[in-house]
Amino acid sequence: MKIFIDTNILLNAFLNRDDEISNRIIAYLFEKEYKIYLNGISIINVDYVLKKELQREKRREIIQFLIEHFHLVSNNKEIFQNALDSNFIDFEDSVQYFSSKSISADFIISDDRKGFEESKIPVWRAKDFYKKYLL
């Protein structure tokens, strides 16, 4: 199974913004040996947000973890063009969606459901995924 993780789930995990739910979901996905994907741009966005909270060395450890343990989706002209031509309101969400589509993800985990209203791929909010699979 291929699962695409949106940037906000990573930030929730690293900043503990959701009572460990995102951390537990990521641990569960690893335990089940699912293929977990994220967009390479997510790493940049995570680092940018974490600059306000963490020292460089800790951010470096986090980035290393992401590089080693997640499958990265590279952006290309087609993903950006599809994102630009789509009906998604937010360009970044659209890039995330077309990245997930490019790897035929089974579903997306994101706490930004509004941003994925146009998605043809099922989108799970972290809390909903947690309640269904981890409780």
C-alpha positions as CSV (number, residue, x, y, z in Angstrom):
1,M,0.0,0.0,0.0
2,K,1.2,3.5,-0.9
3,I,0.4,6.3,1.5
4,F,1.2,9.9,0.8
5,I,1.8,12.2,3.8
6,D,1.1,15.9,3.6
7,T,3.5,18.4,5.1
8,N,1.1,19.4,7.9
9,I,1.2,15.8,9.3
10,L,5.0,15.9,9.5
11,L,4.8,19.3,11.2
12,N,2.2,18.0,13.6
13,A,4.5,15.1,14.5
14,F,7.7,17.1,14.9
15,L,6.1,19.9,16.8
16,N,3.7,17.7,18.7
17,R,0.7,19.8,17.7
18,D,-1.9,17.0,17.9
19,D,-1.3,15.0,21.1
20,E,1.0,12.6,19.4
21,I,-1.6,11.4,16.9
22,S,0.6,12.1,13.9
23,N,3.6,10.5,15.6
24,R,1.6,7.4,16.3
25,I,0.2,7.2,12.8
26,I,3.7,7.4,11.3
27,A,5.0,4.7,13.7
28,Y,2.0,2.5,12.7
29,L,2.6,3.0,9.0
30,F,6.3,2.0,9.5
31,E,5.3,-1.0,11.6
32,K,2.9,-2.2,8.9
33,E,5.7,-1.7,6.4
34,Y,3.6,0.4,4.1
35,K,5.4,2.6,1.5
36,I,5.2,6.1,2.9
37,Y,5.7,8.9,0.4
38,L,6.1,12.6,0.7
39,N,6.9,15.4,-1.7
40,G,10.5,16.6,-1.7
41,I,9.2,20.1,-1.2
42,S,7.8,19.0,2.1
43,I,11.3,18.6,3.4
44,I,12.0,22.2,2.6
45,N,8.8,23.4,4.1
46,V,9.4,21.4,7.3
47,D,12.8,22.9,7.7
48,Y,11.5,26.4,7.1
49,V,8.8,26.1,9.8
50,L,11.1,24.3,12.2
51,K,13.7,27.1,12.0
52,K,11.5,29.1,14.4
53,E,11.4,26.2,16.9
54,L,14.6,24.1,16.7
55,Q,18.3,24.5,16.3
56,R,20.1,23.7,13.1
57,E,21.5,20.3,14.3
58,K,18.1,19.0,15.4
59,R,16.6,20.1,12.1
60,R,19.4,18.3,10.3
61,E,18.5,15.1,12.2
62,I,14.9,15.4,11.2
63,I,15.7,16.0,7.5
64,Q,18.1,13.0,7.6
65,F,15.3,10.9,9.1
66,L,12.9,12.0,6.3
67,I,15.5,11.2,3.6
68,E,16.3,7.8,5.0
69,H,12.9,6.5,5.9
70,F,10.4,8.0,3.4
71,H,10.0,7.6,-0.3
72,L,10.4,11.0,-1.9
73,V,8.4,12.1,-4.9
74,S,10.3,14.4,-7.1
75,N,8.5,17.3,-8.8
76,N,8.6,17.7,-12.5
77,K,7.1,19.9,-15.2
78,E,4.1,17.7,-15.6
79,I,3.2,17.8,-11.9
80,F,3.6,21.6,-11.8
81,Q,1.6,22.1,-14.9
82,N,-1.2,19.8,-13.7
83,A,-1.2,21.7,-10.4
84,L,-1.4,25.0,-12.2
85,D,-4.2,23.9,-14.5
86,S,-6.3,22.3,-11.8
87,N,-9.3,23.6,-9.9
88,F,-7.4,23.3,-6.5
89,I,-7.6,26.6,-4.6
90,D,-4.1,26.3,-3.1
91,F,-1.2,25.7,-5.5
92,E,0.9,23.9,-2.9
93,D,-1.9,21.5,-2.1
94,S,-2.4,20.9,-5.8
95,V,1.3,20.0,-6.2
96,Q,1.0,17.6,-3.2
97,Y,-2.1,16.0,-4.9
98,F,-0.5,15.6,-8.3
99,S,2.6,14.2,-6.6
100,S,0.5,11.6,-4.8
101,K,-1.3,10.8,-8.1
102,S,2.0,10.3,-9.9
103,I,2.8,7.4,-7.6
104,S,-0.7,6.0,-7.6
105,A,-1.1,6.6,-3.8
106,D,-3.9,4.6,-2.2
107,F,-4.7,7.5,0.0
108,I,-3.4,10.8,1.4
109,I,-3.1,11.7,5.1
110,S,-3.6,15.4,5.6
111,D,-5.3,17.7,8.1
112,D,-6.1,20.2,5.3
113,R,-9.1,18.5,3.8
114,K,-10.3,21.8,2.3
115,G,-7.1,22.0,0.4
116,F,-7.9,18.5,-1.1
117,E,-11.6,18.9,-1.9
118,E,-10.8,18.3,-5.6
119,S,-8.9,15.1,-4.8
120,K,-9.9,11.9,-6.5
121,I,-7.6,10.0,-4.1
122,P,-9.2,9.4,-0.6
123,V,-8.0,11.9,2.0
124,W,-7.8,10.9,5.7
125,R,-7.6,13.5,8.5
126,A,-5.0,12.3,11.0
127,K,-7.6,12.1,13.8
128,D,-10.0,10.0,11.6
129,F,-7.3,7.6,10.5
130,Y,-6.1,7.2,14.1
131,K,-9.7,6.4,15.3
132,K,-10.2,3.9,12.5
133,Y,-6.9,2.0,12.5
134,L,-5.1,2.6,15.8
135,L,-7.8,2.6,18.5
